[in-house]
Amino acid sequence: MDLFATALPALADAWALILQPIVLGYLVLGVVMGLAVGIFPGLGGIAGLSLLLPFMFGMEPVLGLALMIGMVAVVPTSDTFSSVLMGIPGSSASQATVLDGFPLARKGQAARALSAAFTASLFGGLVGALFLTLFIVIARPLVLAFGLPEMLMISILGLSMVAVLAGRVALKGLAAAGLGMLIGTIGIADAGGSLRMASYDFPYLTDGLQLVIVGLGIFAVPEIVSLLRQDRSIAKDASLGAGWMDGVRDWFEHKWLSIRCSLIGVLVGVIPGLGGSVVDWIAYGHAVQTTKDKSGFGKGEIRGVIGPESSNNAKEGGGLVPTLLFGIPGSGSMAIFIGAIALLGSGDIEVGPAMLRDNLDITYSIVWLLALANVVGTLLCIAVSGGIAKLTTIRFTYLAPFLFMLIAFAAFQSGQNFEDILALFAIGLIGIFLRRFDWSRPAFLIGFVLSNPVEKFSNQAFQIASFRFRKSFEEGIDYLFSPIVIVLLIVTVISVVLGLRQAKSIMAEGAVQSGSKRAPIVFLLVIMAYVVAALINANAIPDYNLTDKIVPLFIGGVTLVALLILLVQMILRPETDALFADKESAGEDADAPYGLWGTLAWFAGLIIATYFVGFILALAGFLVTFLRVRAQTPWGKTLVLAASGIALMCVMGGALNRDFPPGLLQEAATLPWPLT
Amino acid sequence: MTIKHLAASVAALAFAAAPAFAEVDFSGKTIEWVIPFSETGGSAKWANFFAPLLAQELPGQPTVVVKFMPGAGSTKGANWFQEQKHKDGTLLFGSSGSTQFPYLLSDPRVRYEYNDWIPVMATGTGGVAYLNPEDGANFDGSANGLKDVDLIFGSQGATGLDLVPLLAWKLLGMNVEPVFGIKGRGDGRLMFERGEATIDYQTSSGYISGAADLVAAGTAVPMMSWGALDEDGMIVRDPTFPDMPSFKEVCAATEGCETEGVAWDAWKAFFISGYPSQKIAFLPKETPQEVIDTYVAAFEAVRARPDFKEISSNEVGQYPMFVGEGAVKATHEATTVTPEAKAYVIDWLKTSYGVTIE
């Protein structure tokens, strides 16, 4: 009761703080800026907050908070646009949305998918805020109950979603996830500093690959290339079937799913160190498992959109708990947020254990500013969704060059290396072949995302457990098998068993015809060669750094076994078997008027030209040539479109104070911005 | 142009140049402050704090923007800065202990040379180690009662700033087992709060904002601060924590721990590099004197602000901010270590943690 005696007045104070016109004005300003940043794939809250940082110093705290929270809150809402419309995951929070959102757009139901997603986002954000209001004062013990074994189990639960998304051949899904995990281990190991599949002579790989690049490479590049080859609009008949009211109605029909996924979002978000990357997959898995007729998933099932979108905004609220109560950022944008709070006012708001005691009113303001920002952001998004959905009716050949431009820019922003763009291309190639031969791309991405947490938590939990075991056997067992771990273990086992049973009906890539044996076997052998190389490489790490080699060895071993079984099956089975799925043998890709390599060469051309003359000059040449030659656009229109593309890049680069990739020309001569 | 005109303009030039730095003017320019870490780290916070203050004090009130160039544990950004030469004084670089340690240890990734760079400002911090209450009860100002206990410490890696506490505990003869791979000291504190780690340390601001609450609640027992440097370069009690013994005092009270000799010197060298002169702002090589003077004057003006102490408490705390000559001296101390001390640390890293630096 003591709690309520302090919490209620603080809540009232918080509302008094928020409900001032000027505060709401700043909130709306932040929301609009967040929408502008979030709508571009690959640019998330980190880029947006960095933009605001210079203004935070000495600003009135509640105004600064309104501005920053407005921005952070809408990024997981607005990134839905690119997930649904283009099949490009806007950020790690909306990867699962792509699976069903994009097929809906291709059916001409983009507006419906968008408004269902936004309504779910809004609702998730509100449930999150409501839950936090009650929960935040007692959250501390819960957060502390999640030790390393518990976090490891949550990561494994996330990984178990691979079973649901594995596709028709479970072993292929497993191998794809294993490959994703192995690629996630590239670089300097966290624990002992050993290099894995990297060398100091080629420093780029020592930091590992960025999630932005892998997400764009695996999902965006293959979709863009495929659509471009077919030379049509995203929506099949270039018409919009369902309107935005249908989406709101859809959400209302599935409101209980939305509530459950929102709670999943808050609870997983509360646990520090996991962040948003698992939440949407767990929510997607939950949506699949609670749906009676599973045949629609992967082909445009609205529940597959509502589930992840309900969870990813709720997660933002949950993520505030470790940030505010412990001073531990749950994500990159939260880390900047903590730094920025210290700059506000006279710098006396300090997040951490004292936050609830000294600044409960500010804490509540943050929670409810987040909820309000969700409302404002969603309403704006729904308002424009009908119009933006029209993009799906445009001939894709006009969109493609600008999408290549955007993803190259986004990839470069992740590390500011030319190699970032090369990595995007390389991962894009992997994505294209995974898609072609029906190896589950979601499974690959889940593996990549969870590679680091699984390795880190298992190593650390193992070390601490061995200490406990040294003290006594019971203490070790108590540590490893806490009640939370046991519950999570049961949930994981159930979800794997159910998932495997259901996986056959969930085809993330749609139905794929089988073709000849040769191409799928060659691809399998290429993957196997990489896995073997990674195994040899990991095995070469000296034994005193066992922590750095054990996980790659184990994952590589499991993957290799799966691949070997697949190889044997491939040799034995006839070529009509589902094993030999090949998009080039029949269907849209096979019938496409343009070839794969010729289409991909356009993107390669942009990259090669960038290497020589820098991004902006290369882009100018690329846009003009592409629009003239490939799209057969008249000169006038070509020049207008190319100029507006370059203007967009310059405005974005200028506003975010980012450079563009330089080339050899820039090394030789000094050129004015933006050519530098 | 007549001779008279020419003479007049020469005279005018000479006159204008007389108060050397008055001529440097950054009006309408943008100064880039490059930080070799990501947007989310402590150095980002540090630069973002100083950037607007610096902008106000530089002549012409330029815009100061912080740019991030993370990669390879900050060596990527530092290697890049090594390639830069003076252009128009609009480039500033910020290094931290994580940039200094690889340099001191001759990490193979290091292609930069601190002696080429021109330091204009440096700030430092301190650190505090604390124990869980159970083992803390055995701490009596010496580590004698802690030698038979196995302690667990959540660590970011033995070659980073955690080198200083790990080496300190080793010198005290304690058995501290690091669990590597955590990100940030906040994660270390959380591990301690969950009871998984039994010993931890925080930098001063982290201790005050987070761990001090644990001490007040009785769930942590403070052990020692690393100390601070006095005018003569001796280690004294940290003025931020005057009631806490410094590591030097604890070492002196502990059997088998020497406050002189190779091991001590090695610890002290890395301590100075990682704490009292942790973050340093540099101008690139070949920067002309008047530009250097302009920056030094601007940072001096920042330091002289009447509200500086108040607004900087989070970033600088009660530690001196070095400017100009002071920063040069601090940089020298932060980046020099005797060959014996270096050999000692490299050998210790190899035998204890299997870390090899070739």
Interface residues (C-beta under 8 A of the other chain):
Chain A: I46 L49 S50 L53 P54 M56 F57 G58 L144 F146 G147 L148 I188 D190 A191 G192 G193 Y200 P203 T206 D207 P272 G273 P322 F326 G327 I328 P329 G332 A335 I336 G339 A340 A342 L343 S346 G347 E350 V351 G352 P353 A354 G415 Q416 N417 K456 N459 Q460 Q463 I464 F467 R470 P542 Y544 N545 T547 N657
Chain B: S38 E39 T40 G41 A44 K45 N48 F49 A51 P52 L53 V65 V66 K67 F68 M69 P70 G71 A72 G73 K76 P108 R109 D150 I152 G154 G157 T159 E177 V179 F180 G181 I182 K183 G184 G186 D187 R189 L190 M191 E193 R194 G195 E196 S209 G210 D213 L214 E310 I311 S313 N314 E315 Y353 G354 V355
